[in-house]
Amino acid sequence: MTDVTEPTEQPLDLLYSETEDDLRAAVRALLTDRAGHQTLLGRIETDSPYVPGLWKSLAADIGAAGLLVPEKLGGQGASHREAAVVLEELGRAVTPLPYLTSGVVATETLLALAEESEAAAGLLADLASGRTVAVLAVPLSTAPDAEPPVADSVAGVADAVAADVFLVPRAEGLYAVPAAEASVEAQTPLDLTRPLARVTPTAGSGTLLAGPGASRAAVRRGLLAGAGLLASEQLGLAEWCLEETVRHTRERHQFNRPVGSFQALKHRMAQLWLDLVGARAAARAAADALATGGADAPLTVAVAQAYCSKVAVRAAEECVQLHGGIGMTWEHPAHLVLKRAKSDQIALGSAGRHQDAIAAMVGLEPPL
């Protein structure tokens, strides 16, 4: 008699591996050296917030751009867990880089098409090497379950000014359009570290990557991965806010006492720490679900976004308020973090949109 063992699901792992810790150390060292908050405060008053040469150092030298790409396609063969660590650090530093848009959303979109499309596979290799930046030409607010627009001109495209190639959804399918064959009109964003633009590709331009059905599935996969890993960026934002607030309230004195010793402020920071613990669990669960390809990935991603977006905004608001007068100034980086948190709150679907998705997935009527 043959003994048949039922397959068991892999247990959820929220801990960081040694490889992930090493990657975090390398990315944090790079950003501390090249893109500290004071550097960014100077860059946002220029035409471009991007620090020259920083993308090459992160994407090519460290290899972050190819983390999600298999080795046979020219990438690092890592997973969403490692990419999540990179985004945590980019969130902590509020770094203006097209990593979420190119290294995650565009990369995942192309991965869905690489086996059937030589053009997609070739472009994917360029992205993995860090030589090319690709951006999906949809508004930053587009949720994973939304139909991507197929208009001739699309506003609110994040990191469009840094793109070499646009992935453009059209009625006929998904096209790869070189940036030289599109008009890019910069817009004024709330978050000055993540530029937005209106993209208008030239009619009939680009290379067809896939037909309508495959394109819709690929775009949904890209947006789902983006939403799931955006939670890690929001986690990084919240972590920096709490650490910076604790540091400030230890050093700031009133009545010959550190203001952090006052009971009311202790309670506010303790509550924020509890929120942060929950956000870390939700973000790590989303990254792990994406990495393992679990059937519950859409639900886990929606939970992470519904929770982490609110925590990031609350942490940034507390950071500004508990810094007192200095937190309101342009010279302090707290306003950069608050604007990124507010921008992220509607990026790739609002918290309310994800809550409605959760209700639909578990068979509940959404709240009115």
C-alpha positions as CSV (number, residue, x, y, z in Angstrom):
1,M,0.0,0.0,0.0
2,T,1.4,3.4,-1.0
3,D,1.6,6.0,1.6
4,V,0.4,9.3,0.1
5,T,1.3,12.4,2.1
6,E,-0.9,15.4,1.7
7,P,1.1,18.5,0.6
8,T,1.3,21.2,3.3
9,E,1.5,24.9,2.8
10,Q,4.8,26.6,3.6
11,P,4.5,28.4,6.9
12,L,4.5,32.2,6.8
13,D,7.9,33.6,7.5
14,L,8.0,37.3,8.7
15,L,11.6,37.3,9.8
16,Y,14.5,38.8,7.9
17,S,17.1,36.5,6.6
18,E,20.8,37.1,6.8
19,T,20.9,37.9,3.1
20,E,18.1,40.5,3.6
21,D,20.0,42.1,6.5
22,D,23.2,42.3,4.4
23,L,21.2,43.9,1.5
24,R,19.6,46.4,3.9
25,A,23.1,47.4,5.3
26,A,24.4,47.9,1.7
27,V,21.4,50.0,0.6
28,R,21.3,52.1,3.9
29,A,25.1,52.8,3.6
30,L,24.6,54.0,0.0
31,L,21.7,56.2,0.8
32,T,23.3,57.7,3.9
33,D,26.4,58.5,2.0
34,R,24.8,59.9,-1.2
35,A,21.2,60.8,-0.5
36,G,20.8,62.1,3.1
37,H,17.8,64.2,3.9
38,Q,19.8,67.4,3.7
39,T,20.9,66.5,0.2
40,L,17.3,65.9,-0.8
41,L,16.2,69.2,0.7
42,G,18.6,70.9,-1.6
43,R,17.6,68.8,-4.6
44,I,13.8,69.5,-4.4
45,E,14.5,73.1,-5.2
46,T,16.1,72.2,-8.5
47,D,14.5,71.0,-11.7
48,S,15.0,67.3,-10.8
49,P,15.0,65.7,-7.4
50,Y,17.0,62.7,-8.6
51,V,20.6,62.5,-7.2
52,P,22.9,62.1,-10.2
53,G,24.5,58.6,-10.4
54,L,22.5,57.2,-7.5
55,W,20.3,55.0,-9.7
56,K,23.3,53.4,-11.3
57,S,24.8,52.7,-7.8
58,L,21.6,51.1,-6.5
59,A,20.3,49.4,-9.7
60,A,23.5,48.2,-11.3
61,D,26.3,48.2,-8.7
62,I,24.2,46.7,-5.9
63,G,22.0,44.9,-8.4
64,A,18.7,46.0,-6.9
65,A,17.0,46.5,-10.3
66,G,17.2,42.8,-11.1
67,L,16.1,41.3,-7.8
68,L,12.8,40.1,-9.1
69,V,14.2,38.9,-12.4
70,P,15.3,35.2,-12.8
71,E,19.0,34.6,-13.5
72,K,18.2,33.1,-16.9
73,L,16.8,36.4,-17.9
74,G,19.7,38.4,-16.6
75,G,18.6,39.2,-13.1
76,Q,19.6,38.3,-9.6
77,G,17.0,35.6,-9.1
78,A,15.9,36.9,-5.7
79,S,12.3,37.5,-4.6
80,H,9.8,40.1,-3.4
81,R,11.2,39.8,0.1
82,E,14.5,41.2,-0.9
83,A,12.8,43.9,-3.0
84,A,10.7,44.8,0.0
85,V,13.9,45.4,2.1
86,V,15.2,47.9,-0.6
87,L,11.9,49.7,-0.5
88,E,11.9,49.9,3.3
89,E,15.3,51.7,3.1
90,L,14.1,54.0,0.2
91,G,11.1,54.8,2.3
92,R,13.2,55.7,5.4
93,A,15.3,58.0,3.3
94,V,12.4,59.3,1.2
95,T,14.7,58.7,-1.8
96,P,13.7,60.0,-5.2
97,L,14.4,56.9,-7.4
98,P,12.2,55.0,-9.9
99,Y,12.6,51.8,-8.1
100,L,8.9,51.1,-7.3
101,T,7.8,52.1,-10.8
102,S,10.6,50.4,-12.8
103,G,12.2,47.8,-10.5
104,V,8.8,46.5,-9.3
105,V,5.7,47.5,-11.3
106,A,7.2,47.5,-14.8
107,T,9.5,44.5,-14.1
108,E,6.6,42.4,-12.8
109,T,4.5,43.4,-15.8
110,L,7.2,42.3,-18.2
111,L,7.8,39.1,-16.3
112,A,4.2,38.1,-17.0
113,L,4.9,38.4,-20.7
114,A,8.6,37.3,-21.0
115,E,7.9,33.6,-21.9
116,E,5.7,34.5,-24.8
117,S,7.3,37.7,-26.0
118,E,11.0,38.0,-27.0
119,A,10.6,41.8,-27.0
120,A,9.4,41.7,-23.4
121,A,12.3,39.4,-22.4
122,G,14.8,41.6,-24.0
123,L,13.5,44.7,-22.3
124,L,13.4,42.9,-19.0
125,A,17.1,42.1,-19.3
126,D,17.8,45.8,-19.9
127,L,15.8,46.7,-16.8
128,A,17.6,44.1,-14.7
129,S,21.0,45.5,-15.6
130,G,20.0,49.0,-14.6
131,R,20.7,50.3,-18.0
132,T,17.0,51.1,-18.7
133,V,14.2,52.6,-16.7
134,A,10.7,51.5,-17.8
135,V,7.5,53.0,-16.4
136,L,3.9,51.7,-16.8
137,A,2.0,54.6,-18.3
138,V,-1.0,54.6,-15.9
139,P,-1.9,57.1,-13.1
140,L,-0.1,56.5,-9.8
141,S,-3.5,56.1,-8.2
142,T,-4.4,53.1,-10.3
143,A,-5.4,50.1,-8.1
144,P,-4.5,46.5,-9.0
145,D,-8.2,45.6,-9.7
146,A,-8.9,48.7,-11.8
147,E,-9.0,48.7,-15.6
148,P,-5.9,50.6,-16.9
149,P,-6.7,53.6,-19.0
150,V,-6.3,53.3,-22.7
151,A,-6.5,57.1,-23.4
152,D,-4.1,58.8,-25.9
153,S,-2.8,60.9,-23.0
154,V,-2.4,59.8,-19.3
155,A,-1.8,62.2,-16.4
156,G,-0.3,61.5,-13.0
157,V,2.3,59.0,-14.2
158,A,5.0,58.6,-11.5
159,D,8.7,58.9,-12.5
160,A,7.8,59.5,-16.1
161,V,10.6,62.1,-16.4
162,A,13.2,59.4,-15.6
163,A,11.8,56.8,-18.0
164,D,13.7,55.5,-21.1
165,V,10.7,53.3,-22.1
166,F,7.0,53.5,-21.4
167,L,4.7,50.5,-21.2
168,V,1.5,51.8,-22.7
169,P,-1.8,50.0,-22.5
170,R,-3.9,50.4,-25.6
171,A,-7.0,48.7,-26.9
172,E,-4.8,46.5,-29.1
173,G,-2.6,45.4,-26.2
174,L,0.5,46.6,-24.3
175,Y,3.1,48.5,-26.2
176,A,6.7,49.4,-25.4
177,V,7.2,53.0,-26.4
178,P,10.6,54.7,-26.3
179,A,10.6,57.9,-24.3
180,A,11.8,59.8,-27.3
181,E,8.5,58.9,-29.1
182,A,6.3,60.4,-26.3
183,S,5.6,63.8,-24.9
184,V,6.3,64.1,-21.2
185,E,4.7,67.2,-19.5
186,A,5.8,67.6,-15.9
187,Q,3.1,68.2,-13.3
188,T,3.2,69.7,-9.9
189,P,3.0,66.9,-7.3
190,L,2.3,67.0,-3.6
191,D,5.3,64.7,-3.0
192,L,8.3,66.6,-4.5
193,T,10.4,63.4,-4.3
194,R,8.2,61.4,-6.7
195,P,7.7,63.5,-9.8
196,L,4.4,63.2,-11.8
197,A,3.9,63.9,-15.5
198,R,1.4,63.7,-18.3
199,V,2.5,61.2,-20.9
200,T,1.3,61.4,-24.5
201,P,2.8,58.7,-26.8
202,T,3.0,59.4,-30.5
203,A,0.1,57.7,-32.3
204,G,1.1,54.4,-33.7
205,S,4.5,54.3,-31.9
206,G,6.1,51.5,-30.0
207,T,6.4,47.7,-30.2
208,L,3.5,45.4,-29.4
209,L,4.4,43.2,-26.4
210,A,1.1,41.3,-26.0
211,G,-2.6,41.3,-27.0
212,P,-5.4,42.7,-24.9
213,G,-6.1,39.6,-22.6
214,A,-2.5,38.9,-21.7
215,S,-1.8,42.6,-21.3
216,R,-4.6,43.1,-18.8
217,A,-3.3,40.2,-16.7
218,A,0.3,41.4,-16.9
219,V,-0.7,45.0,-15.8
220,R,-2.7,43.6,-12.9
221,R,0.3,41.5,-11.9
222,G,2.6,44.5,-12.0
223,L,0.2,46.7,-10.0
224,L,-0.5,44.0,-7.4
225,A,3.3,43.6,-6.8
226,G,3.6,47.4,-6.6
227,A,0.8,47.7,-4.1
228,G,2.2,44.9,-2.0
229,L,5.7,46.3,-1.9
230,L,4.5,49.9,-1.4
231,A,3.5,48.7,2.0
232,S,7.2,48.2,2.8
233,E,8.0,51.7,1.7
234,Q,5.3,53.0,4.0
235,L,6.8,50.8,6.8
236,G,10.2,52.4,6.2
237,L,8.6,55.9,6.4
238,A,6.9,55.1,9.7
239,E,10.0,53.6,11.2
240,W,12.1,56.7,10.5
241,C,9.3,58.9,11.9
242,L,9.2,57.0,15.2
243,E,13.0,56.8,15.5
244,E,13.5,60.5,14.7
245,T,10.7,61.5,17.1
246,V,12.2,59.4,20.0
247,R,15.6,60.9,19.3
248,H,14.3,64.5,19.3
249,T,12.2,64.1,22.4
250,R,15.1,62.7,24.3
251,E,17.3,65.7,23.4
252,R,14.7,68.4,23.6
253,H,14.3,69.8,27.2
254,Q,11.6,71.7,28.9
255,F,11.5,72.6,32.6
256,N,14.9,70.9,32.8
257,R,13.5,67.6,31.7
258,P,13.5,65.8,28.3
259,V,10.1,66.3,26.7
260,G,10.0,62.6,25.9
261,S,9.7,61.9,29.6
262,F,6.3,63.6,29.8
263,Q,3.6,60.9,30.2
264,A,1.3,62.2,27.4
265,L,4.1,62.1,24.8
266,K,5.2,58.6,26.1
267,H,1.7,57.3,25.4
268,R,1.6,58.7,21.9
269,M,4.9,57.2,21.0
270,A,4.0,53.9,22.6
271,Q,0.8,53.7,20.5
272,L,2.7,54.6,17.4
273,W,5.2,51.7,18.2
274,L,2.3,49.3,18.4
275,D,0.9,50.5,15.1
276,L,4.4,50.0,13.6
277,V,4.6,46.4,14.8
278,G,1.3,45.7,13.0
279,A,2.4,47.5,9.9
280,R,5.7,45.4,9.8
281,A,3.7,42.2,10.1
282,A,1.3,43.2,7.3
283,A,4.0,44.4,5.0
284,R,6.2,41.3,5.5
285,A,3.2,39.1,5.0
286,A,2.4,40.8,1.7
287,A,6.0,40.5,0.5
288,D,6.1,36.8,1.5
289,A,2.8,36.1,-0.3
290,L,4.1,37.7,-3.5
291,A,7.4,35.8,-3.2
292,T,5.7,32.4,-2.7
293,G,3.0,33.1,-5.3
294,G,0.3,32.1,-2.8
295,A,-3.3,32.1,-3.8
296,D,-4.1,34.6,-1.0
297,A,-1.6,37.2,-2.3
298,P,-4.4,39.6,-3.5
299,L,-6.0,39.5,-0.1
300,T,-2.8,39.8,1.8
301,V,-1.7,42.8,-0.4
302,A,-5.1,44.5,0.1
303,V,-4.8,44.1,3.9
304,A,-1.3,45.5,3.9
305,Q,-2.2,48.5,1.9
306,A,-5.4,49.2,3.9
307,Y,-3.4,49.2,7.1
308,C,0.1,50.5,6.3
309,S,-1.0,53.5,4.4
310,K,-2.8,54.8,7.5
311,V,0.0,54.0,9.8
312,A,2.5,55.9,7.6
313,V,0.4,59.0,7.5
314,R,-0.2,58.9,11.2
315,A,3.5,58.4,12.0
316,A,4.4,61.3,9.8
317,E,1.8,63.6,11.4
318,E,3.0,62.7,14.9
319,C,6.6,63.3,13.8
320,V,5.7,66.8,12.6
321,Q,3.7,67.6,15.7
322,L,6.0,66.2,18.3
323,H,9.0,68.1,16.8
324,G,7.1,71.3,17.7
325,G,8.0,74.4,15.8
326,I,11.0,73.0,13.9
327,G,8.8,70.2,12.5
328,M,6.8,72.8,10.6
329,T,9.8,74.3,8.9
330,W,11.0,73.7,5.3
331,E,14.6,73.1,6.6
332,H,13.5,70.0,8.6
333,P,12.9,66.7,6.5
334,A,9.6,65.9,8.3
335,H,7.6,67.7,5.6
336,L,9.2,65.4,3.0
337,V,8.1,62.3,4.9
338,L,4.6,63.6,5.5
339,K,4.1,64.5,1.8
340,R,5.4,61.1,0.7
341,A,3.1,59.4,3.2
342,K,0.1,61.3,1.9
343,S,1.0,60.6,-1.7
344,D,1.5,56.9,-0.9
345,Q,-1.9,56.9,0.7
346,I,-3.6,57.1,-2.7
347,A,-0.9,55.4,-4.7
348,L,-1.9,52.1,-6.3
349,G,-5.4,52.3,-4.7
350,S,-6.6,54.1,-1.6
351,A,-7.1,52.4,1.7
352,G,-10.9,52.5,1.1
353,R,-10.5,50.9,-2.3
354,H,-8.5,48.1,-0.8
355,Q,-11.0,47.7,2.1
356,D,-13.7,47.2,-0.5
357,A,-11.6,44.6,-2.3
358,I,-11.1,42.7,1.0
359,A,-14.9,42.8,1.6
360,A,-15.5,41.4,-1.9
361,M,-12.8,38.6,-1.5
362,V,-14.2,37.4,1.8
363,G,-17.9,37.7,0.8
364,L,-18.9,40.7,2.9
365,E,-20.9,43.7,2.0
366,P,-18.6,46.8,2.0
367,P,-19.6,49.6,4.4
368,L,-21.6,52.5,2.8
